[in-house]
Amino acid sequence: MFCVQIAEVLVAIENRYTFTERLCADYIVDVLPDECSFSVSATPEEIAAEKSDEGTFSPAYCESLALYRKICTRMLDYNAFLLHAAIVSYAGRGFAFAAKSGTGKSTHVAQWMRALGDDVTVVNGDKPILRWRNGEAAETACDLPVGEFIAYGTPYCGKENWGQNTSVPLRAVCFIERCELGEPDRLSRLEDDGEIVARIMNQILMPHDPALAVRQLDLLDRLVNSAPFYVLRCTPTPAAFDAAFQMTLCDNGRERIH
């Protein structure tokens, strides 16, 4: 057993294989399991359930997936959840990019790295944690919660292993789509909450427990109301970065994209 800190939450991990401990090396903290907020372990049945249809995943790798699934589910008790996306940090603000497999999410993140160099950091390339942080109460009555989401790096950062044990306030979320041949790259603001929720439901881990599912939906409602959402239709070329970079020039209140 070893202990990690992810999204500022202490977690004790009971592992069968050393793979998970090696994976979490940058997140291990020197505390006792009893000092952690919660602990996780995976049964042989839960490990087996993570195997691919082709059977190519090792038991050690499957255990790491089962453990992270449990960690992310328990994180809901701490106003945090998994978002299947890449998070880049630029000018102290985080930008999330989500896409279907094979669309070019990693290619697009690489374009940010090439274009901005040391000015950009990949917080997590695949499975970050978003955690709600309450802000100061507003002076006027408002039904919307006051605060912001913080995007945290995690040990689970994709096959490219892009990620750091760091965090950044989330500025915007962008869904990447592959455009048709000859269609220009275009970034557009999503205004329909129903469409936003439908898209983001494909990028989260929805728990089976009804109480936790309600908590997840509440956090999604906060996300929809606290950050702008965009769609980037593009080809996997450097020109797509120019379109996406417009997000950094906009603020939540006054939209400049047409």
PyMOL commands that set and color helices and strands:
alter all, ss='L'
color gray80, all
select helices_A, chain A and resi 18-23+25-27+33-35+44-49+59-78+105-119+193-203+210-226+239-249
alter helices_A, ss='H'
color red, helices_A
select strands_A, chain A and resi 2-6+9-14+38-41+80-82+86-90+93-98+120-124+129-134+147-152+167-178+186-190+229-234
alter strands_A, ss='S'
color yellow, strands_A
deselect
rebuild
show_as cartoon
